[in-house]
Amino acid sequence: MPVPVPPVSAQTITDISHVIQLSVAPVFLLTSIGTILGVLSTRLARIVDRARALKDLLEMAPERRHQAIHDEMQTLARRRRFINFAITAGTTAALLVCVSIATVFLGAVLKASVAVPVALLFILAMAAFVAALVFFLREILLAVRSLHLA
């Protein structure tokens, strides 16, 4: 015997469309976080490439250049750490935004009040995103400071 399926009411569709509307702003935030993560990944790749080039250069360089190469490699290691922290914080922010969107939908489906958990998740996501931007800025400042123009 088939299980009766309750008809979809206009109220249910309205509720779902409202939840989707509430999810649009966090989706825009996800887009910006994704863009920043792309920039951070590119910077990390450039740091890794430069470190590999310096390692090769170290093998061929005269002894008097070794200290300068080691100094630059140490700066690259610091920059890499800042970028890694930024990527970790940015990814955490993206995950928290996703969980907040899922929580909004679960609250709508279960007819539960999720305002406080969603607010907390969003605040944590923004804090993680701010941390990512601060680490990114720190890495950029370190890169600019280590730049030696003739």
Helices and strands as residue ranges (DSSP letters): H 10-60, G 63-65, H 66-110, H 115-145
